[in-house]
Amino acid sequence: MRKTAPPNRKKKVMTTIREQTQCRFCRDKKKYIDYKDIDVLQKLLTNRGKIFSRKRSGNCAGCQRKVNQAIKRARFMSLLPFTV
Amino acid sequence: MDSDRKKTKVLFVTGGTSLETKRVYEALFLVDSGLAAAQWDHVMELIQKILDRAQSRVISIRKWDERKLAYPVQGKGRGTYILAYFECVSSIIRQIERDVQLSEEILRVLVIRTDRMNPADMDKPTPAMLGRSDSDAEKSGGSEPAVEEVPLPNIAIEDV
């Protein structure tokens, strides 16, 4: 005889965690990333002063390019270090 | 025939109006902190002169911040940044950069175009305006004796 499942067995509640679909700059609708915003750029650097990858920072390709440019400008003006 | 083609190509690249169009630029000048503190007027006059030589129309010029540099520039550990917005012909930017390189007072300059900026980005209050000391300044400030009013005990010197 085939076993049947108990009738009042609770179904698994599937909670869907919605991931962030946009990068931090796209969410704020920022078109320009200022190289003088050191606090923002500092979050995208390792403690040795290297730029985080897109995978690590979660930036979109366009924003990552803007971030790269901003960090390099800040480094030139001695606002951020090249290496620590 | 080939040489003619090359000539026309060169003319096409340089002969356009792109070099003569006036644009608004942002320049950040880096000056030694000691010099800026001692001779602020002289430094501002120097920057003004460089911008005047470039036949530019200065929109605004103000102190951006005074902070510890991330790495020493020309042996200087601290620097004062001066932010300027001006309108000029694009071909003259190289002259501004050259003038700064020849100047002994100004350590560095970065000139960028502002056409991708919002007006809000340009009018953003500077850290110097906000009076916010940067983390480096706080660190260096920590080494200096903190000026705090500690209540002195009321003991006369003769008593001790």
gemmi code that builds the backbone of each chain (N, CA, C; Angstrom):
import gemmi

chains = {
    "A": [
        ("MET", (0.839, -1.207, 0.000), (0.000, 0.000, 0.000), (0.876, 1.259, 0.000)),
        ("ARG", (0.508, 2.173, -0.854), (1.315, 3.392, -0.987), (1.072, 4.344, 0.184)),
        ("LYS", (2.193, 4.838, 0.689), (2.052, 5.784, 1.795), (1.654, 7.162, 1.257)),
        ("THR", (0.707, 7.735, 1.967), (0.301, 9.085, 1.529), (0.818, 10.097, 2.552)),
        ("ALA", (1.095, 11.265, 2.067), (1.607, 12.328, 2.929), (0.523, 12.792, 3.875)),
        ("PRO", (0.878, 13.111, 5.114), (-0.144, 13.628, 6.039), (-0.794, 14.875, 5.476)),
        ("PRO", (-2.109, 14.990, 5.625), (-2.810, 16.105, 4.960), (-2.455, 17.483, 5.504)),
        ("ASN", (-2.173, 17.594, 6.777), (-1.932, 18.935, 7.342), (-0.429, 19.283, 7.419)),
        ("ARG", (0.329, 18.736, 6.502), (1.763, 19.056, 6.494), (1.974, 20.453, 5.897)),
        ("LYS", (2.744, 21.201, 6.631), (2.915, 22.608, 6.186), (3.820, 22.680, 4.982)),
        ("LYS", (3.473, 23.526, 4.097), (4.326, 23.755, 2.927), (5.489, 24.650, 3.324)),
        ("LYS", (6.612, 24.425, 2.690), (7.780, 25.271, 2.967), (7.526, 26.687, 2.477)),
        ("VAL", (7.736, 27.627, 3.334), (7.523, 29.021, 2.931), (8.783, 29.497, 2.204)),
        ("MET", (8.621, 29.799, 0.958), (9.766, 30.240, 0.160), (9.915, 31.749, 0.288)),
        ("THR", (10.925, 32.149, 0.976), (11.179, 33.592, 1.085), (12.145, 33.987, -0.028)),
        ("THR", (11.718, 34.917, -0.794), (12.588, 35.363, -1.893), (13.349, 36.600, -1.450)),
        ("ILE", (14.643, 36.469, -1.438), (15.467, 37.629, -1.108), (15.852, 38.309, -2.413)),
        ("ARG", (15.359, 39.492, -2.549), (15.635, 40.203, -3.802), (16.999, 40.865, -3.696)),
        ("GLU", (17.853, 40.508, -4.608), (19.195, 41.102, -4.599), (19.142, 42.530, -5.138)),
        ("GLN", (20.154, 43.280, -4.797), (20.255, 44.641, -5.349), (20.487, 44.525, -6.852)),
        ("THR", (19.581, 45.121, -7.593), (19.690, 44.976, -9.041), (20.537, 46.085, -9.670)),
        ("GLN", (20.814, 47.090, -8.891), (21.589, 48.206, -9.444), (22.808, 48.471, -8.571)),
        ("CYS", (23.808, 49.098, -9.155), (24.994, 49.420, -8.374), (24.726, 50.659, -7.511)),
        ("ARG", (25.618, 50.927, -6.572), (25.378, 51.994, -5.583), (25.236, 53.373, -6.225)),
        ("PHE", (25.915, 53.592, -7.338), (25.837, 54.903, -7.980), (24.585, 55.017, -8.847)),
        ("CYS", (24.209, 53.897, -9.491), (22.989, 53.903, -10.312), (21.759, 54.089, -9.436)),
        ("ARG", (21.811, 53.526, -8.241), (20.677, 53.677, -7.314), (20.480, 55.148, -6.956)),
        ("ASP", (21.575, 55.852, -6.763), (21.503, 57.283, -6.437), (21.363, 58.155, -7.681)),
        ("LYS", (21.339, 57.516, -8.848), (21.253, 58.216, -10.142), (22.363, 59.252, -10.296)),
        ("LYS", (23.571, 58.838, -9.941), (24.715, 59.732, -10.064), (25.311, 59.585, -11.454)),
        ("LYS", (25.430, 60.707, -12.136), (26.008, 60.641, -13.477), (27.498, 60.940, -13.457)),
        ("TYR", (27.916, 61.618, -12.410), (29.332, 62.009, -12.315), (29.873, 61.615, -10.957)),
        ("ILE", (30.997, 60.947, -10.933), (31.630, 60.558, -9.668), (32.808, 61.497, -9.451)),
        ("ASP", (32.711, 62.268, -8.382), (33.694, 63.320, -8.135), (34.963, 62.721, -7.524)),
        ("TYR", (36.102, 63.132, -8.054), (37.370, 62.612, -7.517), (37.706, 63.237, -6.166)),
        ("LYS", (36.979, 64.287, -5.786), (37.238, 64.938, -4.500), (36.426, 64.298, -3.362)),
        ("ASP", (35.500, 63.395, -3.709), (34.712, 62.671, -2.697), (35.552, 61.521, -2.147)),
        ("ILE", (36.439, 61.852, -1.261), (37.392, 60.845, -0.792), (36.688, 59.756, 0.021)),
        ("ASP", (35.676, 60.148, 0.784), (34.976, 59.175, 1.629), (34.316, 58.074, 0.791)),
        ("VAL", (33.749, 58.487, -0.348), (33.094, 57.517, -1.237), (34.140, 56.605, -1.879)),
        ("LEU", (35.219, 57.212, -2.365), (36.242, 56.439, -3.093), (37.026, 55.528, -2.153)),
        ("GLN", (37.182, 55.961, -0.917), (37.942, 55.174, 0.058), (37.274, 53.816, 0.301)),
        ("LYS", (35.955, 53.767, 0.187), (35.225, 52.511, 0.398), (35.474, 51.510, -0.723)),
        ("LEU", (35.964, 52.006, -1.841), (36.186, 51.138, -2.995), (37.655, 50.742, -3.127)),
        ("LEU", (38.419, 50.950, -2.073), (39.836, 50.588, -2.081), (40.128, 49.557, -1.003)),
        ("THR", (41.119, 48.721, -1.243), (41.570, 47.797, -0.204), (42.383, 48.592, 0.809)),
        ("ASN", (42.761, 47.953, 1.907), (43.573, 48.696, 2.873), (44.999, 48.911, 2.383)),
        ("ARG", (45.357, 48.296, 1.251), (46.644, 48.572, 0.630), (46.513, 49.607, -0.490)),
        ("GLY", (45.326, 50.139, -0.681), (45.131, 51.191, -1.678), (44.808, 50.708, -3.074)),
        ("LYS", (44.518, 49.410, -3.209), (44.175, 48.882, -4.537), (42.671, 49.012, -4.775)),
        ("ILE", (42.283, 49.107, -6.040), (40.862, 49.271, -6.383), (40.178, 47.903, -6.339)),
        ("PHE", (39.016, 47.859, -5.682), (38.247, 46.619, -5.633), (37.722, 46.268, -7.019)),
        ("SER", (37.569, 44.968, -7.257), (37.018, 44.517, -8.533), (35.522, 44.816, -8.579)),
        ("ARG", (34.965, 44.713, -9.741), (33.521, 44.931, -9.904), (32.736, 43.918, -9.095)),
        ("LYS", (33.270, 42.700, -9.061), (32.594, 41.619, -8.341), (32.515, 41.958, -6.853)),
        ("ARG", (33.581, 42.539, -6.334), (33.656, 42.865, -4.906), (32.854, 44.122, -4.578)),
        ("SER", (32.959, 45.133, -5.450), (32.296, 46.407, -5.148), (30.832, 46.416, -5.595)),
        ("GLY", (30.487, 45.553, -6.546), (29.119, 45.490, -7.037), (28.750, 46.595, -8.006)),
        ("ASN", (29.743, 47.281, -8.536), (29.458, 48.373, -9.472), (29.130, 47.826, -10.860)),
        ("CYS", (28.362, 48.613, -11.608), (28.122, 48.254, -13.004), (29.359, 48.685, -13.812)),
        ("ALA", (29.427, 48.223, -15.038), (30.636, 48.463, -15.838), (30.907, 49.950, -16.019)),
        ("GLY", (29.832, 50.695, -16.313), (29.997, 52.131, -16.554), (30.468, 52.859, -15.317)),
        ("CYS", (29.852, 52.517, -14.172), (30.231, 53.194, -12.918), (31.628, 52.786, -12.487)),
        ("GLN", (32.004, 51.532, -12.758), (33.350, 51.091, -12.387), (34.394, 51.890, -13.169)),
        ("ARG", (34.093, 52.180, -14.423), (35.019, 52.992, -15.240), (35.127, 54.401, -14.671)),
        ("LYS", (33.971, 54.950, -14.265), (33.983, 56.306, -13.680), (34.735, 56.320, -12.359)),
        ("VAL", (34.543, 55.254, -11.565), (35.243, 55.145, -10.274), (36.746, 55.058, -10.506)),
        ("ASN", (37.138, 54.232, -11.484), (38.559, 54.083, -11.806), (39.179, 55.429, -12.142)),
        ("GLN", (38.478, 56.172, -12.979), (39.002, 57.480, -13.396), (39.100, 58.426, -12.206)),
        ("ALA", (38.061, 58.411, -11.363), (38.046, 59.310, -10.203), (39.180, 58.962, -9.241)),
        ("ILE", (39.397, 57.663, -9.011), (40.457, 57.244, -8.085), (41.824, 57.650, -8.638)),
        ("LYS", (41.997, 57.493, -9.929), (43.295, 57.830, -10.528), (43.545, 59.338, -10.484)),
        ("ARG", (42.484, 60.120, -10.626), (42.626, 61.581, -10.496), (42.974, 61.944, -9.048)),
        ("ALA", (42.296, 61.288, -8.116), (42.556, 61.573, -6.694), (43.976, 61.180, -6.311)),
        ("ARG", (44.461, 60.076, -6.897), (45.835, 59.658, -6.619), (46.825, 60.681, -7.134)),
        ("PHE", (46.552, 61.218, -8.315), (47.459, 62.213, -8.899), (47.536, 63.453, -8.024)),
        ("MET", (46.399, 63.832, -7.445), (46.384, 65.037, -6.608), (46.777, 64.739, -5.156)),
        ("SER", (47.274, 63.533, -4.909), (47.737, 63.127, -3.582), (46.607, 63.134, -2.540)),
        ("LEU", (45.390, 62.899, -3.008), (44.261, 62.769, -2.083), (44.130, 61.315, -1.624)),
        ("LEU", (44.555, 60.399, -2.499), (44.553, 58.969, -2.180), (45.940, 58.412, -2.477)),
        ("PRO", (46.335, 57.372, -1.772), (47.681, 56.828, -2.035), (47.695, 55.889, -3.244)),
        ("PHE", (48.844, 55.781, -3.888), (49.015, 54.787, -4.954), (49.157, 53.404, -4.308)),
        ("THR", (49.992, 53.333, -3.299), (50.151, 52.097, -2.531), (50.309, 52.479, -1.058)),
        ("VAL", (49.973, 51.533, -0.205), (50.175, 51.767, 1.236), (51.211, 50.765, 1.738)),
    ],
    "B": [
        ("MET", (49.825, 61.718, -54.179), (48.396, 61.533, -53.876), (48.215, 61.133, -52.410)),
        ("ASP", (49.084, 60.181, -52.005), (49.001, 59.727, -50.617), (49.310, 60.855, -49.643)),
        ("SER", (50.312, 61.656, -50.037), (50.681, 62.774, -49.151), (49.538, 63.768, -49.028)),
        ("ASP", (48.797, 63.993, -50.138), (47.639, 64.899, -50.097), (46.580, 64.389, -49.130)),
        ("ARG", (46.401, 63.066, -49.190), (45.397, 62.454, -48.317), (45.769, 62.675, -46.854)),
        ("LYS", (47.053, 62.450, -46.582), (47.523, 62.636, -45.211), (47.289, 64.072, -44.754)),
        ("LYS", (47.606, 64.989, -45.671), (47.435, 66.417, -45.336), (45.984, 66.717, -44.988)),
        ("THR", (45.092, 66.204, -45.847), (43.676, 66.490, -45.604), (43.222, 65.886, -44.281)),
        ("LYS", (43.780, 64.729, -43.969), (43.415, 64.091, -42.695), (43.833, 64.976, -41.529)),
        ("VAL", (45.059, 65.459, -41.596), (45.591, 66.305, -40.522), (44.750, 67.564, -40.389)),
        ("LEU", (44.407, 68.141, -41.553), (43.596, 69.362, -41.528), (42.249, 69.087, -40.882)),
        ("PHE", (41.720, 67.912, -41.180), (40.408, 67.557, -40.644), (40.464, 67.450, -39.118)),
        ("VAL", (41.578, 66.903, -38.622), (41.691, 66.700, -37.172), (41.903, 68.029, -36.450)),
        ("THR", (42.821, 68.837, -36.963), (43.175, 70.050, -36.229), (42.417, 71.299, -36.679)),
        ("GLY", (41.857, 71.229, -37.875), (41.257, 72.439, -38.435), (39.850, 72.720, -37.961)),
        ("GLY", (39.263, 71.820, -37.185), (37.894, 72.017, -36.709), (37.817, 73.103, -35.660)),
        ("THR", (36.632, 73.355, -35.200), (36.447, 74.410, -34.200), (36.633, 73.881, -32.779)),
        ("SER", (36.942, 72.574, -32.645), (36.998, 71.965, -31.309), (38.050, 72.625, -30.414)),
        ("LEU", (39.151, 73.078, -31.014), (40.205, 73.697, -30.204), (39.861, 75.135, -29.815)),
        ("GLU", (38.902, 75.712, -30.503), (38.571, 77.118, -30.246), (37.279, 77.292, -29.456)),
        ("THR", (36.610, 76.184, -29.162), (35.360, 76.330, -28.417), (35.658, 76.618, -26.945)),
        ("LYS", (34.871, 77.501, -26.381), (35.058, 77.858, -24.978), (34.269, 76.898, -24.109)),
        ("ARG", (34.934, 76.426, -23.069), (34.278, 75.486, -22.157), (34.568, 75.910, -20.725)),
        ("VAL", (33.741, 75.406, -19.833), (33.983, 75.666, -18.409), (34.841, 74.522, -17.873)),
        ("TYR", (35.898, 74.887, -17.193), (36.823, 73.897, -16.636), (36.902, 74.041, -15.123)),
        ("GLU", (37.281, 72.929, -14.509), (37.531, 72.935, -13.061), (39.019, 72.672, -12.871)),
        ("ALA", (39.658, 73.476, -12.062), (41.081, 73.261, -11.778), (41.281, 73.165, -10.275)),
        ("LEU", (42.053, 72.185, -9.861), (42.406, 72.052, -8.445), (43.909, 72.252, -8.335)),
        ("PHE", (44.269, 73.318, -7.657), (45.691, 73.647, -7.477), (46.146, 73.124, -6.123)),
        ("LEU", (47.349, 72.585, -6.089), (47.931, 72.118, -4.829), (49.115, 73.016, -4.473)),
        ("VAL", (49.025, 73.606, -3.285), (50.054, 74.542, -2.815), (50.534, 74.054, -1.446)),
        ("ASP", (51.773, 74.348, -1.143), (52.314, 73.991, 0.174), (51.522, 74.721, 1.277)),
        ("SER", (51.183, 73.976, 2.314), (50.358, 74.555, 3.396), (51.037, 75.731, 4.094)),
        ("GLY", (52.332, 75.577, 4.335), (53.077, 76.631, 5.033), (53.049, 77.936, 4.267)),
        ("LEU", (53.251, 77.823, 2.965), (53.251, 79.020, 2.105), (51.854, 79.640, 2.047)),
        ("ALA", (50.850, 78.772, 1.931), (49.472, 79.276, 1.834), (49.071, 79.980, 3.119)),
        ("ALA", (49.515, 79.447, 4.249), (49.159, 80.063, 5.530), (49.877, 81.392, 5.714)),
        ("ALA", (51.142, 81.448, 5.271), (51.928, 82.668, 5.474), (51.581, 83.751, 4.459)),
        ("GLN", (51.429, 83.340, 3.184), (51.216, 84.332, 2.111), (50.008, 83.943, 1.261)),
        ("TRP", (48.860, 83.967, 1.872), (47.635, 83.557, 1.179), (47.343, 84.464, -0.021)),
        ("ASP", (47.477, 85.758, 0.183), (47.182, 86.711, -0.899), (48.115, 86.509, -2.081)),
        ("HIS", (49.385, 86.244, -1.763), (50.377, 86.042, -2.813), (50.030, 84.808, -3.657)),
        ("VAL", (49.607, 83.738, -2.975), (49.247, 82.492, -3.669), (48.035, 82.717, -4.572)),
        ("MET", (47.039, 83.415, -4.036), (45.827, 83.670, -4.823), (46.139, 84.549, -6.030)),
        ("GLU", (47.026, 85.500, -5.796), (47.434, 86.401, -6.881), (48.143, 85.619, -7.988)),
        ("LEU", (48.957, 84.665, -7.548), (49.715, 83.827, -8.481), (48.774, 83.004, -9.366)),
        ("ILE", (47.783, 82.401, -8.723), (46.819, 81.571, -9.464), (45.989, 82.444, -10.401)),
        ("GLN", (45.604, 83.596, -9.880), (44.824, 84.533, -10.700), (45.624, 84.942, -11.932)),
        ("LYS", (46.909, 85.158, -11.721), (47.774, 85.590, -12.819), (47.884, 84.493, -13.890)),
        ("ILE", (48.006, 83.259, -13.438), (48.099, 82.133, -14.384), (46.816, 82.035, -15.206)),
        ("LEU", (45.674, 82.211, -14.535), (44.396, 82.120, -15.242), (44.192, 83.320, -16.171)),
        ("ASP", (44.691, 84.471, -15.755), (44.584, 85.669, -16.601), (45.445, 85.528, -17.848)),
        ("ARG", (46.624, 84.947, -17.660), (47.531, 84.732, -18.796), (46.883, 83.827, -19.839)),
        ("ALA", (46.024, 82.927, -19.364), (45.326, 82.016, -20.273), (44.065, 82.652, -20.861)),
        ("GLN", (43.861, 83.935, -20.613), (42.708, 84.696, -21.117), (41.394, 83.998, -20.748)),
        ("SER", (41.321, 83.564, -19.521), (40.120, 82.854, -19.091), (39.239, 83.775, -18.249)),
        ("ARG", (37.963, 83.421, -18.233), (37.015, 84.173, -17.402), (36.780, 83.345, -16.137)),
        ("VAL", (37.265, 83.871, -15.025), (37.165, 83.130, -13.763), (35.738, 83.220, -13.236)),
        ("ILE", (35.141, 82.056, -12.978), (33.776, 82.012, -12.446), (33.822, 82.029, -10.920)),
        ("SER", (34.639, 81.165, -10.371), (34.806, 81.176, -8.904), (36.177, 80.615, -8.563)),
        ("ILE", (36.676, 81.074, -7.448), (37.962, 80.573, -6.961), (37.919, 80.610, -5.436)),
        ("ARG", (38.173, 79.465, -4.820), (38.085, 79.389, -3.362), (38.981, 78.274, -2.824)),
        ("LYS", (39.233, 78.384, -1.526), (40.036, 77.337, -0.875), (39.172, 76.087, -0.737)),
        ("TRP", (39.728, 74.945, -1.138), (38.951, 73.703, -1.026), (39.197, 73.039, 0.329)),
        ("ASP", (40.452, 72.792, 0.629), (40.758, 72.161, 1.917), (42.250, 72.259, 2.192)),
        ("GLU", (42.579, 72.000, 3.434), (43.988, 71.926, 3.850), (44.141, 70.584, 4.543)),
        ("ARG", (44.970, 69.716, 3.999), (45.071, 68.365, 4.556), (46.452, 67.760, 4.366)),
        ("LYS", (46.633, 66.633, 5.076), (47.874, 65.880, 4.937), (47.839, 65.158, 3.596)),
        ("LEU", (48.937, 65.179, 2.867), (48.976, 64.545, 1.558), (49.133, 63.026, 1.722)),
        ("ALA", (48.581, 62.298, 0.755), (48.658, 60.834, 0.811), (50.094, 60.355, 0.607)),
        ("TYR", (50.871, 61.129, -0.126), (52.304, 60.841, -0.299), (52.994, 62.195, -0.492)),
        ("PRO", (54.261, 62.306, -0.102), (54.915, 63.621, -0.217), (55.075, 64.076, -1.669)),
        ("VAL", (54.764, 65.341, -1.897), (54.922, 65.932, -3.228), (55.997, 67.015, -3.093)),
        ("GLN", (57.055, 66.865, -3.831), (58.207, 67.791, -3.777), (58.654, 67.993, -2.320)),
        ("GLY", (58.645, 66.909, -1.575), (59.123, 66.947, -0.186), (58.169, 67.584, 0.801)),
        ("LYS", (56.952, 67.903, 0.353), (55.971, 68.558, 1.239), (54.962, 67.516, 1.748)),
        ("GLY", (54.724, 67.547, 3.030), (53.821, 66.569, 3.639), (52.382, 67.044, 3.736)),
        ("ARG", (52.189, 68.356, 3.840), (50.832, 68.919, 3.932), (50.600, 69.867, 2.769)),
        ("GLY", (49.354, 69.936, 2.354), (49.058, 70.787, 1.212), (47.729, 71.498, 1.352)),
        ("THR", (47.618, 72.640, 0.684), (46.351, 73.374, 0.619), (45.845, 73.286, -0.811)),
        ("TYR", (44.587, 72.913, -0.941), (43.981, 72.779, -2.268), (43.131, 74.012, -2.559)),
        ("ILE", (43.270, 74.514, -3.770), (42.478, 75.680, -4.191), (41.684, 75.281, -5.429)),
        ("LEU", (40.374, 75.453, -5.333), (39.474, 75.021, -6.397), (39.038, 76.228, -7.221)),
        ("ALA", (39.186, 76.125, -8.536), (38.800, 77.244, -9.401), (37.937, 76.734, -10.547)),
        ("TYR", (36.943, 77.526, -10.894), (36.135, 77.248, -12.083), (36.344, 78.410, -13.031)),
        ("PHE", (36.631, 78.107, -14.267), (36.865, 79.172, -15.240), (36.453, 78.717, -16.631)),
        ("GLU", (36.267, 79.708, -17.478), (35.856, 79.428, -18.857), (36.987, 79.864, -19.772)),
        ("CYS", (37.435, 78.968, -20.606), (38.473, 79.362, -21.567), (38.496, 78.422, -22.758)),
        ("VAL", (39.367, 78.763, -23.700), (39.512, 77.965, -24.914), (40.304, 76.710, -24.549)),
        ("SER", (39.907, 75.593, -25.152), (40.521, 74.311, -24.736), (42.012, 74.228, -25.048)),
        ("SER", (42.446, 74.906, -26.110), (43.858, 74.792, -26.505), (44.799, 75.450, -25.492)),
        ("ILE", (44.232, 76.248, -24.577), (45.066, 77.017, -23.660), (45.354, 76.250, -22.354)),
        ("ILE", (44.690, 75.122, -22.180), (44.853, 74.337, -20.943), (46.309, 73.890, -20.769)),
        ("ARG", (46.931, 73.539, -21.879), (48.336, 73.092, -21.811), (49.227, 74.209, -21.287)),
        ("GLN", (48.878, 75.427, -21.635), (49.666, 76.573, -21.166), (49.533, 76.723, -19.644)),
        ("ILE", (48.329, 76.524, -19.143), (48.110, 76.614, -17.694), (48.950, 75.554, -16.989)),
        ("GLU", (48.908, 74.333, -17.525), (49.672, 73.239, -16.904), (51.176, 73.519, -16.954)),
        ("ARG", (51.603, 74.123, -18.041), (53.032, 74.440, -18.182), (53.435, 75.537, -17.191)),
        ("ASP", (52.587, 76.544, -17.062), (52.853, 77.634, -16.106), (52.988, 77.087, -14.688)),
        ("VAL", (52.140, 76.116, -14.356), (52.190, 75.531, -13.012), (53.470, 74.720, -12.837)),
        ("GLN", (53.870, 74.010, -13.886), (55.114, 73.228, -13.803), (56.313, 74.140, -13.602)),
        ("LEU", (56.277, 75.312, -14.211), (57.391, 76.246, -14.086), (57.362, 76.999, -12.759)),
        ("SER", (56.185, 77.077, -12.176), (56.061, 77.795, -10.906), (56.650, 76.970, -9.763)),
        ("GLU", (57.336, 77.651, -8.861), (57.927, 76.945, -7.718), (56.963, 76.865, -6.548)),
        ("GLU", (55.983, 77.755, -6.526), (55.055, 77.802, -5.391), (53.942, 76.761, -5.520)),
        ("ILE", (53.428, 76.603, -6.753), (52.312, 75.671, -6.954), (52.891, 74.294, -7.262)),
        ("LEU", (52.470, 73.309, -6.478), (53.052, 71.966, -6.604), (52.433, 71.190, -7.764)),
        ("ARG", (51.125, 71.295, -7.904), (50.443, 70.457, -8.887), (49.106, 71.080, -9.279)),
        ("VAL", (48.620, 70.718, -10.455), (47.292, 71.172, -10.879), (46.610, 70.066, -11.671)),
        ("LEU", (45.300, 69.987, -11.534), (44.507, 69.052, -12.332), (43.361, 69.849, -12.938)),
        ("VAL", (43.331, 69.904, -14.260), (42.270, 70.644, -14.954), (41.372, 69.631, -15.648)),
        ("ILE", (40.087, 69.694, -15.368), (39.140, 68.780, -16.024), (37.932, 69.560, -16.537)),
        ("ARG", (37.283, 68.964, -17.522), (36.098, 69.581, -18.110), (34.903, 69.370, -17.184)),
        ("THR", (33.965, 70.314, -17.208), (32.834, 70.206, -16.272), (31.532, 69.847, -16.972)),
        ("ASP", (31.613, 69.487, -18.263), (30.336, 69.276, -18.976), (29.571, 68.040, -18.510)),
        ("ARG", (30.232, 67.135, -17.772), (29.496, 65.978, -17.253), (29.039, 66.201, -15.819)),
        ("MET", (29.379, 67.345, -15.260), (28.982, 67.627, -13.880), (27.624, 68.309, -13.851)),
        ("ASN", (26.944, 68.144, -12.722), (25.717, 68.907, -12.494), (26.113, 70.237, -11.865)),
        ("PRO", (25.254, 71.247, -11.986), (25.549, 72.507, -11.273), (25.681, 72.288, -9.773)),
        ("ALA", (24.954, 71.277, -9.259), (25.028, 70.975, -7.817), (26.423, 70.493, -7.430)),
        ("ASP", (27.060, 69.734, -8.345), (28.419, 69.244, -8.067), (29.398, 70.406, -7.955)),
        ("MET", (29.150, 71.429, -8.779), (30.065, 72.566, -8.797), (29.867, 73.475, -7.592)),
        ("ASP", (28.630, 73.519, -7.089), (28.348, 74.408, -5.951), (28.440, 73.693, -4.607)),
        ("LYS", (28.917, 72.461, -4.632), (28.988, 71.675, -3.393), (29.872, 72.382, -2.370)),
        ("PRO", (29.439, 72.440, -1.108), (30.298, 73.102, -0.116), (31.607, 72.348, 0.077)),
        ("THR", (32.671, 73.082, 0.196), (33.995, 72.470, 0.330), (34.199, 71.989, 1.766)),
        ("PRO", (35.095, 71.015, 1.990), (35.378, 70.576, 3.362), (35.851, 71.730, 4.249)),
        ("ALA", (36.566, 72.694, 3.643), (37.034, 73.851, 4.414), (35.853, 74.692, 4.895)),
        ("MET", (34.811, 74.797, 4.026), (33.603, 75.559, 4.386), (32.856, 74.873, 5.519)),
        ("LEU", (32.767, 73.541, 5.410), (32.026, 72.785, 6.411), (32.752, 72.753, 7.747)),
        ("GLY", (34.052, 73.065, 7.675), (34.847, 73.066, 8.909), (35.106, 71.675, 9.423)),
        ("ARG", (34.940, 70.681, 8.504), (35.147, 69.301, 8.898), (36.628, 68.972, 8.760)),
        ("SER", (37.221, 68.520, 9.825), (38.622, 68.140, 9.730), (38.684, 66.726, 9.191)),
        ("ASP", (39.535, 66.497, 8.203), (39.649, 65.166, 7.621), (40.323, 64.221, 8.603)),
        ("SER", (40.223, 62.945, 8.312), (40.722, 61.936, 9.254), (42.216, 62.087, 9.509)),
        ("ASP", (42.950, 62.467, 8.431), (44.398, 62.631, 8.585), (44.707, 63.793, 9.524)),
        ("ALA", (43.936, 64.844, 9.363), (44.152, 66.024, 10.206), (43.859, 65.693, 11.659)),
        ("GLU", (42.819, 64.847, 11.831), (42.478, 64.449, 13.198), (43.606, 63.654, 13.830)),
        ("LYS", (44.193, 62.766, 12.976), (45.294, 61.945, 13.473), (46.474, 62.811, 13.891)),
        ("SER", (46.814, 63.749, 12.998), (47.950, 64.613, 13.302), (47.618, 65.519, 14.484)),
        ("GLY", (46.327, 65.885, 14.566), (45.900, 66.729, 15.683), (46.002, 65.996, 17.011)),
        ("GLY", (45.831, 64.659, 16.923), (45.897, 63.855, 18.129), (47.277, 63.861, 18.764)),
        ("SER", (48.306, 63.983, 17.904), (49.670, 63.983, 18.430), (49.987, 65.290, 19.152)),
        ("GLU", (49.296, 66.351, 18.677), (49.514, 67.647, 19.331), (48.769, 67.671, 20.668)),
        ("PRO", (49.270, 68.450, 21.604), (48.563, 68.510, 22.884), (47.174, 69.111, 22.705)),
        ("ALA", (46.182, 68.375, 23.134), (44.805, 68.832, 23.001), (44.551, 69.996, 23.936)),
        ("VAL", (43.870, 71.017, 23.381), (43.586, 72.201, 24.192), (42.247, 71.979, 24.876)),
        ("GLU", (42.307, 71.535, 26.068), (41.083, 71.301, 26.832), (41.179, 72.039, 28.146)),
        ("GLU", (40.051, 72.551, 28.525), (40.046, 73.300, 29.774), (39.861, 72.335, 30.936)),
        ("VAL", (40.939, 72.065, 31.591), (40.880, 71.170, 32.751), (40.828, 72.055, 33.997)),
        ("PRO", (39.831, 71.828, 34.844), (39.753, 72.663, 36.057), (40.954, 72.409, 36.966)),
        ("LEU", (41.648, 73.483, 37.229), (42.844, 73.357, 38.058), (42.445, 73.319, 39.528)),
        ("PRO", (43.146, 72.525, 40.290), (42.822, 72.518, 41.728), (43.219, 73.844, 42.367)),
        ("ASN", (42.383, 74.274, 43.265), (42.620, 75.574, 43.905), (43.670, 75.474, 45.008)),
        ("ILE", (44.864, 75.205, 44.596), (45.952, 75.108, 45.581), (46.964, 76.201, 45.253)),
        ("ALA", (47.238, 76.997, 46.150), (48.224, 78.050, 45.938), (49.622, 77.451, 45.971)),
        ("ILE", (50.506, 78.066, 45.226), (51.876, 77.521, 45.126), (52.552, 77.496, 46.502)),
        ("GLU", (52.256, 78.520, 47.304), (52.889, 78.602, 48.623), (52.478, 77.409, 49.511)),
        ("ASP", (51.222, 76.960, 49.315), (50.721, 75.860, 50.145), (51.471, 74.570, 49.872)),
        ("VAL", (51.875, 74.358, 48.572), (52.553, 73.108, 48.209), (54.008, 73.234, 48.556)),
    ],
}
model = gemmi.Model(1)
for chain_id, residues in chains.items():
    chain = gemmi.Chain(chain_id)
    for i, (resn, *xyz) in enumerate(residues, 1):
        res = gemmi.Residue()
        res.name, res.seqid = resn, gemmi.SeqId(i, " ")
        for name, pos in zip(("N", "CA", "C"), xyz):
            atom = gemmi.Atom()
            atom.name, atom.element = name, gemmi.Element(name[0])
            atom.pos, atom.b_iso = gemmi.Position(*pos), 0.0
            res.add_atom(atom)
        chain.add_residue(res)
    model.add_chain(chain)
structure = gemmi.Structure()
structure.add_model(model)
structure.setup_entities()
